[in-house]
Amino acid sequence: WLSDVQENVLQRVLQLPVVSSTCESLQRTYTSTKEAHPLMASVCEVYERGVQGAGALAMRGMEPVVRRLEPQFTVANNLACRGLDHLEEKIPALQYPVDK
């Protein structure tokens, strides 16, 4: 919903080493748990399919609203990016993986 050229605060947050390393760790734990427990794997697969379907349905339903509110989203995104700039300056630990 934000142009590819424009800076996106969500993408920036996900690229922070502390966030990306946490997400990778959670993904590894989730995957290893599914591999170790077949019953858990089948439950997780049903859940994953449900979440994907619900997400797709929600996106289709929200598209007109998002399009209408795009100028407000752009302003909020810009403000959030400036806030993230400030946080990155003040909290150097955000630039390090969780294990450091």
C-alpha positions as CSV (number, residue, x, y, z in Angstrom):
1,W,0.0,0.0,0.0
2,L,3.0,2.3,0.2
3,S,5.0,2.8,-3.0
4,D,8.1,0.8,-3.4
5,V,10.2,3.9,-3.8
6,Q,9.0,5.4,-0.5
7,E,10.6,4.3,2.7
8,N,8.4,1.9,4.6
9,V,8.7,1.8,8.4
10,L,7.6,-1.8,8.7
11,Q,10.3,-2.9,6.3
12,R,12.9,-0.9,8.2
13,V,11.8,-2.4,11.6
14,L,12.0,-5.9,10.1
15,Q,15.5,-5.2,8.8
16,L,16.9,-4.1,12.2
17,P,19.3,-6.8,13.3
18,V,17.7,-7.2,16.7
19,V,14.3,-7.8,15.1
20,S,15.5,-9.9,12.2
21,S,17.6,-12.2,14.4
22,T,14.6,-12.6,16.8
23,C,12.3,-13.5,13.9
24,E,14.9,-16.0,12.5
25,S,15.2,-17.6,16.0
26,L,11.5,-17.9,16.3
27,Q,11.2,-19.4,12.8
28,R,13.9,-22.0,13.6
29,T,12.2,-22.9,16.9
30,Y,8.8,-23.2,15.1
31,T,10.2,-25.4,12.3
32,S,12.2,-27.7,14.7
33,T,9.1,-28.1,16.9
34,K,7.0,-29.1,13.9
35,E,9.7,-31.5,12.8
36,A,10.0,-33.1,16.2
37,H,6.2,-33.5,16.9
38,P,4.1,-34.8,14.0
39,L,0.8,-34.1,15.7
40,M,1.9,-30.5,16.4
41,A,3.0,-30.2,12.7
42,S,-0.5,-31.2,11.5
43,V,-2.2,-28.8,13.8
44,C,0.2,-26.0,12.7
45,E,-0.4,-26.7,9.0
46,V,-4.2,-26.4,9.5
47,Y,-3.6,-23.2,11.4
48,E,-1.2,-21.8,8.7
49,R,-3.7,-22.5,6.0
50,G,-6.5,-20.8,8.0
51,V,-4.3,-17.7,8.6
52,Q,-3.4,-17.5,4.9
53,G,-7.0,-17.7,3.9
54,A,-8.2,-15.2,6.4
55,G,-5.3,-12.8,5.5
56,A,-6.2,-13.0,1.8
57,L,-9.9,-12.4,2.5
58,A,-9.0,-9.5,4.8
59,M,-6.8,-7.9,2.2
60,R,-9.5,-8.0,-0.4
61,G,-12.0,-6.5,2.0
62,M,-9.6,-3.8,3.2
63,E,-8.3,-2.7,-0.2
64,P,-10.9,0.1,-0.9
65,V,-10.4,1.5,2.6
66,V,-6.6,1.4,2.3
67,R,-6.8,3.1,-1.1
68,R,-9.0,5.8,0.4
69,L,-6.8,6.4,3.4
70,E,-3.5,6.2,1.5
71,P,-2.6,9.9,2.1
72,Q,-3.1,9.4,5.9
73,F,-1.0,6.2,5.8
74,T,1.8,8.0,4.0
75,V,1.9,10.8,6.7
76,A,1.8,8.2,9.5
77,N,4.6,6.2,7.8
78,N,6.8,9.3,7.4
79,L,6.3,10.2,11.1
80,A,7.0,6.6,12.1
81,C,10.2,6.6,10.0
82,R,11.4,9.8,11.7
83,G,10.6,8.3,15.1
84,L,12.6,5.2,14.1
85,D,15.5,7.4,13.1
86,H,15.5,8.9,16.6
87,L,15.2,5.4,18.2
88,E,18.1,4.1,16.2
89,E,20.3,7.1,17.3
90,K,19.4,6.7,20.9
91,I,19.4,2.9,21.2
92,P,22.5,1.5,19.5
93,A,21.5,-2.1,20.7
94,L,18.9,-2.1,17.9
95,Q,21.8,-2.6,15.4
96,Y,23.0,-5.8,17.0
97,P,21.5,-9.3,16.8
98,V,19.8,-10.6,20.0
99,D,22.8,-12.8,20.9
100,K,25.0,-9.8,21.2
